[in-house]
Amino acid sequence: MNLLKLKIYICLFVLFSCSEDSPSSSNNNIDGNGNTNLNSDIIPHKEYSLDSFGNILDTEIMIEDFDSAATCKNCHEEIYNQWASSFHALSFNDPIFMSMWSSEKNSHPETGTMYCVQCHAPAAFVTGYSLEGINSQSDLKHSDIPNIIKEGVSCDICHTMVQKSPTVHTQDNIAAVAEYFLNPGEDIKYGSIQDPDCSANEESGAHSDCQYLPLFKSSSSCKPCHDQTIRGMPIETTVSQWDEHPPLAMFGPSCQDCHMPKIGSHSSHYFAGVDLLFYDGVDESSDQYQQVINLLEQSATIHLGYFDTVKDSIYIEDNILYLPITVNNLTGHRLPSGTPFSREAWVEIKVFDSEGNIIFDKGALENPYDIINHDDPDIILYTTILYDQENLEGNIVYEPSKALSYDDRTLRTLFYDSHQYQIEIENSLSGLITVKARMLFRSFKPQILNEFHPSSINNLPVIEICSDSVSVMIP
């Protein structure tokens, strides 16, 4: 190999070995924790400091620095309406959150308030705004706290961000430690549009300047709310799951490509994920529902066979049906992700005889709120299980702050899982055997709803992600 080729290979190796968290230019600074902050010497941000309980000691950010989302509606009505129906807008105004937040405050009275608020109402967190007396949706609705807090993850939380945040590493005391790099109150908004046209007028009450930042096309902008470890356990680490997969970290697509796809000239602000407003019933005609369904239908495939092969790997021999099933994760993170301890994805299998009678089934529920037996090795189930003692011992819990160990049963990023069933076929049967398999999903385990919002359990939706079927002749 000549010297020129060697230099090229070295350059390519260095270039493609750098993920988003690797310093790639002289404009990056690395703090004492080894975290890289993009553009830290270009765009200033307002700083704050926390005490050991996660409360504000000192802050340069005032609550008045933030604009309410209603201000943005004047010029961005379509985007505003999309955001208003998203779970970003509901992050602090959701009954399940309110119930779990109350539990957290009771369990950790010194730290529980800001531990949850750091992501669900960031404006209150970075300003140290008191939330005393807010314990329910009714309290929030009838309070006089600023709209920017009621709005949860509002426009100004994202569009005043100037640097990416590090992963949130929550320690044993469950204190808030999130690091936001925000520059609100300076009459400027940041975003993903290159050469933006800022033509806001004074009557609109909006900003007069706007600026493009590459950060807004990067998965890193989704930190710290979507990347958190607790006691060293990677319990909510969607961004890290993406970043730890080399092809994704080097070439994309980013979180925004899937969760904020283009709608005309702008990115969708539904922030489609897997959560639905189902507490009073599901509105299947809503845009939010269609966004979630479309996303889930692209998240996985299921095949009756091995490695996406033709179905000749399914056969009957000596009255045994050999049935291999392969599930492929098509997402840029593990499946399920986000809060996998509250979510379940599983395979429902039904085998029918020639008369249409079910002769075998696994993973089939009579009701959407039935509990799945995670100890049954024949159920193909993807989730995370939290325990209140180390080494997967003790009781199962549904609040990560109470977990001391976890069993990660999620499906790896862009990977597959295979399982073979051996099903006994009665001698009396003849003709065709039909197999139907469905990949199903629900965003909440019934056990969580029973504990934190029991009135909604009858409306819990189970969504079909994908399906496959095959018929086999009994020899």
Secondary structure, 3 states (H helix, E strand, C coil): CCHHHHHHHHHHHHHHCCCCCCCCCCCCEECCCCCEECCCCCCCCECEEECCCCCEEEECCCHHHCCCHHHHHCCCHHHHHHHHCCCCCCCCCCHHHHHHHHHHHHHCCCCHHHHHHHHHCHHHHHHCCCCCCCCCHHHHHCCCCCHHHHCCCCHHHHHCECCCCCCEEECCCCCCCCCCCECCCCCEEEECCCCCCCCCCHHHCCCCEEEECHHHHCHHHHCCCCCEEECCEEEECHHHHHHCCHHHHHHCCCHHHHHCCEECCEECCCCCCCCCCCCCCCCCCCHHHHHHHHHHHCCEEEEECCCCCCHHHCEEECCEEEEEEEEEECCCCCECCCCHHHCEEEEEEEEECCCCCEEEEECCCCCCCCCCCCCCCCCCEECEEEEEECCCEEEEECCHHHCCEEEECCECCCCEEEEEEEEECCCCCCCEEEEEEEEEEECCCHHHHHHHCHHHHHHCCCEEEEEEEEEEECC
